[in-house]
Amino acid sequence: MSHSNHNLTRRRLLQSAAATWLLSVSGVGMAAVAQVIAVRVWPSSSYTRVTLESSQPLKYKQFTLGNPDRIVVDIENIHLNSVLKTISSQFHENDPLVKNARIGQFDKNTVRLVLELKQGVDAKIFTLSPVAGFRHRLVMDLYPLPGRYDNEEDPLLALLEDYNKGDLERTLPAEAPQAGKAGRDRPLVIMLDPGHGGEDPGAIGKNKTREKDIVLQIARRLRTLIEREPNMKAYMTRNEDVFIPLRVRVAKARKQRADLFISIHADAFTNRAARGSSVFALSKKGATSTAARFLAQTQNESDLIGGVSMSGDRYLDHTMFDLVQTLTINDSLKFGKEILTRLGKVNRLHKNSVDQAGFAVLKAPDIPSVLVETAFISNLEEERKLRTSQFQQQIAQSILDGIKAYFASQTRR
């Protein structure tokens, strides 16, 4: 071999070795250890949720231990960091299911989370892809064991169990409103639905006001007003900071055989100048405005943001939830108009008529249902008003006045 050929061969061998080394380095980079960037614990009377938010998808293995009852979750390709170490302090004594939590580095690439339980649980663990500002999430939902929560006054836990089985319609009545004339033979039953909750904060104002908190406060005020009426009874889809899937909210209204359904929200828009109250009803023919379509898309993303396991969302378009009668929509429009008229006395209106779009939460087949956008939380002035007890009470009173006006018009028919 000539001297020049020898040098060429040597140079190629060195280039090949360098390329192999670079590939090995890039391979290590691709298999970089995931970083947990947030830990959130959501205890409630319905179920306890634990969320680990991370830079990359988390792989895990789970198993249970007895004496005492424990759930063990081994999270792979991850190192214990200061964020993960906060998980123990996020559980409180009043958590109905979890006694305590321990976390540590089990081996070089595995973090072990141990949840010691107060009672047996049904654990649903699943992952969620990035959405709406959230990164990858590993979600652990802990439910009481089936059969421990038969409660006719609040059937939420039983409905969540059916939902997780993909069998939500199984125990719902064929017709939601009860027999007999509401207000005469029996109370008028109203389901109040404070939007969002738990992992889903809803819209957030410039001063960090969270929609989920404001609408829960308004719903509680409205419930108090309704309960003072001799011929009315109010229920709530949630009465704490917990995430409830949209279809479970509708199912609860049907299970309680509600006569009316009111979903309460606080609007947000990219233009902070937008302001005013709005009322929406369902549309079977598409949105009546661009704004209504945008809002419906935003609200219907609640399940993606709040986080549902796919096993709990097996419904097809032809289920009872999509068989909304035209008569029900017409009644919803009349009901919404009565509320809108009263809201106009305490706040400017964003639009003077009831708007329509395909809101999933309004799809009860036989219950007049409306979505009330109380004000724009994205507007600085309206965010300030929404935080005040006076404005919250005025909104609640306006909705009650709308209920009474609609109820009076129905009894005259």
C-alpha positions in Angstrom: 0.0 0.0 0.0 1.4 3.4 -0.9 2.0 6.0 1.8 -0.8 8.2 0.5 -3.3 5.3 0.5 -2.2 4.3 4.0 -2.9 7.8 5.3 -6.3 7.9 3.5 -7.3 4.6 5.1 -6.2 5.8 8.5 -8.2 9.0 8.1 -11.3 7.1 7.1 -11.0 4.8 10.1 -10.7 7.9 12.4 -13.7 9.5 10.7 -15.7 6.4 11.2 -14.8 6.1 14.8 -15.7 9.7 15.4 -19.1 9.3 13.7 -19.7 6.2 15.9 -18.8 8.2 19.0 -21.1 11.1 18.0 -24.0 8.7 17.4 -23.5 7.1 20.8 -23.5 10.6 22.4 -26.6 11.6 20.6 -28.2 8.3 21.6 -27.6 9.1 25.2 -29.1 12.5 24.7 -32.2 11.0 23.1 -32.6 8.8 26.2 -32.2 11.7 28.6 -33.7 11.3 32.0 -37.1 12.9 32.3 -37.6 15.8 34.7 -40.7 16.2 36.9 -41.5 19.9 36.8 -44.7 19.9 39.0 -46.5 17.7 41.5 -50.2 18.4 42.3 -52.5 16.6 44.7 -56.3 17.1 44.5 -58.1 15.5 47.5 -61.9 15.6 47.4 -64.9 13.7 48.9 -65.3 12.0 45.5 -61.7 10.8 44.7 -58.1 11.8 45.2 -56.0 12.7 42.2 -52.2 12.9 42.1 -50.5 14.5 39.0 -46.9 14.4 38.1 -46.1 16.8 35.2 -42.9 16.1 33.4 -40.6 17.2 30.5 -41.0 13.8 28.8 -43.5 10.9 29.0 -43.1 8.9 32.1 -43.1 5.1 32.1 -44.3 3.3 35.2 -45.2 0.0 36.9 -47.7 -0.3 39.7 -48.6 -2.9 42.2 -50.3 -3.2 45.6 -49.1 -4.3 49.1 -51.1 -5.3 52.2 -50.8 -4.8 55.9 -51.1 -1.9 55.6 -52.8 -1.3 52.3 -50.4 0.5 49.9 -50.2 1.4 46.2 -46.6 1.3 44.8 -45.7 3.2 41.6 -42.3 2.7 40.2 -41.4 5.5 37.7 -38.7 4.6 35.3 -35.8 6.6 33.8 -36.1 9.4 36.3 -34.1 10.8 39.2 -35.5 12.1 42.5 -35.5 15.9 42.5 -36.7 18.7 44.8 -40.1 18.9 43.1 -40.8 15.2 43.7 -39.8 15.5 47.3 -42.7 17.9 47.9 -45.3 15.2 47.3 -45.4 14.0 50.9 -46.3 17.4 52.3 -49.1 17.8 49.8 -51.3 15.2 51.4 -53.3 16.3 54.4 -55.0 14.5 57.3 -58.4 15.1 55.9 -57.7 13.2 52.7 -60.4 10.5 52.8 -58.2 7.9 51.1 -54.5 8.5 51.5 -52.8 8.3 55.0 -49.3 9.3 53.8 -47.0 9.3 50.9 -43.3 8.3 50.7 -41.0 8.8 47.7 -37.3 7.8 47.1 -34.7 6.7 44.6 -35.3 2.9 44.4 -32.4 2.3 42.0 -30.2 4.3 39.7 -33.0 5.0 37.2 -36.2 4.4 39.2 -38.1 6.5 41.6 -40.6 4.7 43.9 -43.7 6.3 45.2 -45.6 4.6 48.0 -49.1 5.7 48.9 -50.3 4.3 52.3 -54.1 4.1 52.3 -56.8 4.6 54.9 -59.1 2.2 53.0 -59.1 0.0 49.9 -59.2 1.9 46.7 -59.8 1.4 43.0 -56.7 3.0 41.3 -56.8 4.4 37.8 -53.4 5.4 36.5 -52.8 6.8 33.1 -50.8 9.3 31.1 -51.8 12.4 29.2 -50.2 14.1 26.3 -49.3 17.9 26.4 -52.3 20.2 26.0 -53.2 23.8 26.8 -49.9 24.8 28.6 -49.5 21.4 30.4 -46.6 19.2 29.6 -46.7 15.4 29.8 -48.7 14.2 32.8 -48.9 10.9 34.8 -52.2 10.9 36.6 -53.2 8.7 39.5 -56.9 8.7 40.3 -57.9 6.9 43.6 -61.6 6.0 44.1 -63.3 4.3 47.1 -64.0 0.7 46.4 -67.3 0.1 44.5 -70.4 -0.2 46.8 -69.1 2.1 49.5 -70.8 5.2 48.3 -74.5 4.5 47.6 -75.8 8.0 48.2 -79.0 9.1 46.5 -78.6 12.7 47.6 -75.3 12.9 45.7 -74.7 10.0 43.2 -71.5 11.5 41.9 -69.2 8.6 43.0 -71.4 6.0 41.5 -71.6 7.9 38.3 -67.8 8.2 38.2 -67.5 4.5 38.6 -69.9 3.9 35.7 -68.0 6.5 33.6 -64.7 4.7 34.3 -66.2 1.5 33.0 -67.5 3.2 29.9 -71.1 2.4 31.1 -72.4 5.8 32.2 -75.9 5.4 30.7 -76.6 2.2 32.5 -78.4 3.6 35.6 -79.8 6.8 34.2 -83.6 7.3 34.1 -85.2 7.1 30.7 -86.7 10.5 31.3 -84.9 13.1 33.5 -87.6 15.4 34.8 -89.9 13.7 37.4 -93.6 13.1 36.8 -95.9 15.8 38.2 -96.1 19.5 37.8 -92.9 21.1 39.1 -93.6 23.7 41.8 -97.1 22.4 42.4 -96.8 18.6 42.9 -93.1 18.6 43.7 -90.2 21.1 43.9 -88.6 22.5 40.7 -85.2 20.7 40.6 -82.2 22.8 39.3 -78.7 21.5 38.6 -76.0 24.1 39.0 -72.8 23.4 37.2 -69.7 25.4 38.3 -67.4 25.0 35.3 -63.9 23.5 35.4 -62.2 22.4 38.7 -59.2 20.5 39.9 -56.6 20.2 37.2 -58.6 22.4 34.9 -58.5 26.0 36.3 -60.5 27.5 33.4 -59.6 31.0 32.4 -57.1 32.9 34.5 -57.3 36.7 34.8 -54.3 39.1 34.7 -54.4 39.2 38.5 -54.3 35.4 38.7 -58.0 35.1 39.4 -59.0 31.5 38.5 -62.3 30.9 36.8 -62.9 27.7 38.6 -62.9 29.5 42.0 -65.1 32.4 41.0 -67.8 30.2 39.4 -67.9 27.9 42.4 -68.5 30.9 44.7 -71.3 32.2 42.5 -72.9 28.7 42.3 -72.9 28.4 46.1 -74.5 31.8 46.4 -77.1 30.8 43.9 -77.8 27.5 45.6 -78.4 29.4 48.9 -80.9 31.7 47.1 -82.7 28.7 45.5 -83.0 26.8 48.7 -84.8 29.7 50.3 -87.6 29.4 47.7 -90.4 27.1 48.9 -90.9 25.3 45.6 -87.3 24.8 44.4 -84.4 22.5 45.1 -80.8 22.9 43.9 -78.0 20.4 43.4 -74.5 21.0 42.2 -72.3 19.0 39.9 -69.3 19.9 42.1 -69.1 21.7 45.5 -65.3 21.5 45.9 -62.2 22.0 43.8 -62.4 18.7 41.9 -62.4 17.8 38.2 -65.6 16.3 36.9 -65.8 15.1 33.3 -68.4 16.9 31.1 -70.6 13.9 30.5 -70.7 13.0 34.2 -72.0 16.5 34.8 -74.8 15.9 32.4 -75.4 12.4 33.8 -75.7 13.8 37.3 -78.4 16.2 36.2 -80.3 13.3 34.7 -79.7 11.1 37.7 -81.2 13.8 40.0 -84.0 14.2 37.5 -83.4 17.9 37.1 -85.9 20.2 35.5 -83.2 22.8 34.5 -79.4 22.8 34.1 -77.2 25.9 34.4 -73.5 25.8 33.7 -71.7 28.8 35.2 -68.5 30.3 33.7 -66.4 33.4 33.4 -65.4 34.2 29.9 -61.9 34.9 28.5 -60.8 36.3 25.2 -57.5 37.3 23.6 -58.8 40.9 23.3 -58.8 42.1 26.9 -61.3 44.9 25.9 -64.0 42.3 25.5 -66.5 42.5 28.3 -70.1 41.8 29.2 -72.4 38.9 30.2 -73.6 36.2 27.8 -75.9 33.2 27.8 -75.6 30.2 25.5 -77.7 27.2 24.5 -77.0 24.1 22.5 -77.1 24.1 18.7 -77.6 21.0 16.5 -76.9 23.0 13.3 -73.5 24.6 14.2 -72.6 27.8 16.0 -74.6 30.9 15.6 -71.5 33.1 15.7 -67.7 32.8 15.5 -67.4 33.8 19.2 -69.8 31.0 20.2 -67.9 28.4 18.1 -64.6 29.5 19.7 -66.1 29.4 23.2 -67.7 25.9 22.7 -64.3 24.6 21.4 -62.6 26.0 24.5 -65.2 24.6 27.0 -65.3 21.2 25.3 -61.5 20.9 25.8 -62.1 20.8 29.6 -61.9 17.0 29.6 -58.5 17.1 27.8 -57.2 19.7 30.2 -58.8 18.2 33.4 -57.6 14.8 32.3 -59.7 11.7 31.6 -58.6 8.2 30.9 -59.6 7.1 27.5 -61.3 4.0 29.0 -63.8 6.4 30.5 -64.8 8.1 27.3 -66.2 5.4 25.0 -69.4 7.2 24.0 -70.4 7.4 20.3 -72.3 10.2 18.7 -75.5 8.3 18.7 -75.7 7.9 22.5 -78.6 9.4 24.5 -76.4 12.5 25.2 -76.5 13.5 21.6 -80.2 12.9 21.1 -81.2 16.3 22.2 -84.8 17.1 21.2 -85.6 20.3 19.2 -88.2 21.1 21.8 -85.6 21.0 24.6 -83.4 23.4 22.6 -86.3 25.8 22.1 -87.1 25.7 25.8 -83.4 26.3 26.5 -83.5 29.4 24.3 -86.6 30.8 26.2 -84.9 30.0 29.6 -81.7 31.6 28.5 -83.5 34.7 27.3 -85.1 35.2 30.8 -81.7 34.9 32.5 -80.0 37.2 29.9 -82.6 39.9 30.4 -82.0 39.9 34.2 -78.2 39.9 33.8 -78.5 43.0 31.7 -79.8 44.8 34.8 -76.5 44.3 36.8 -73.9 44.1 34.0 -73.6 45.2 30.4 -74.4 42.4 27.9 -71.8 41.1 25.4 -74.7 40.2 23.1 -78.4 40.9 23.4 -79.6 37.5 22.4 -78.9 33.9 23.4 -76.0 32.5 21.3 -75.8 28.8 20.3 -73.0 26.3 19.7 -72.2 22.6 20.3 -71.5 22.7 24.0 -71.0 19.1 25.3 -72.1 20.0 28.8 -75.6 21.1 27.4 -76.4 17.8 25.8 -79.0 16.5 28.2 -81.8 15.2 25.9 -84.8 16.5 27.9 -83.5 19.1 30.3 -83.6 22.8 29.2 -79.9 23.7 29.6 -77.9 27.0 29.4 -74.4 28.1 29.9 -74.0 31.5 31.6 -70.8 33.5 31.0 -71.1 35.8 33.9 -68.4 38.3 32.7 -65.0 38.4 31.0 -62.3 37.4 33.5 -59.8 38.4 30.9 -61.0 42.0 31.2 -59.3 43.8 34.1 -62.4 45.7 35.3 -64.6 42.7 35.1 -62.0 40.5 36.8 -62.0 43.0 39.6 -65.8 42.9 39.8 -65.9 39.1 39.7 -63.8 39.0 42.8 -66.3 41.0 44.9 -69.0 39.4 46.9 -71.4 42.1 45.9 -71.1 41.4 42.1 -71.2 37.6 42.7 -74.4 38.0 44.7 -75.9 40.3 42.0 -75.1 37.6 39.3 -76.6 34.9 41.5 -79.8 36.9 42.1 -80.1 37.7 38.4 -80.0 34.0 37.5 -82.6 33.2 40.2 -84.8 35.9 38.8 -84.5 34.4 35.4 -85.3 31.0 36.7 -88.5 32.3 38.4 -89.5 34.2 35.3 -89.1 31.1 33.1 -90.9 29.0 35.6 -93.8 31.4 35.8 -94.1 31.4 32.0 -94.2 27.6 31.9 -96.9 27.3 34.6 -99.1 29.6 32.5 -98.9 27.3 29.5 
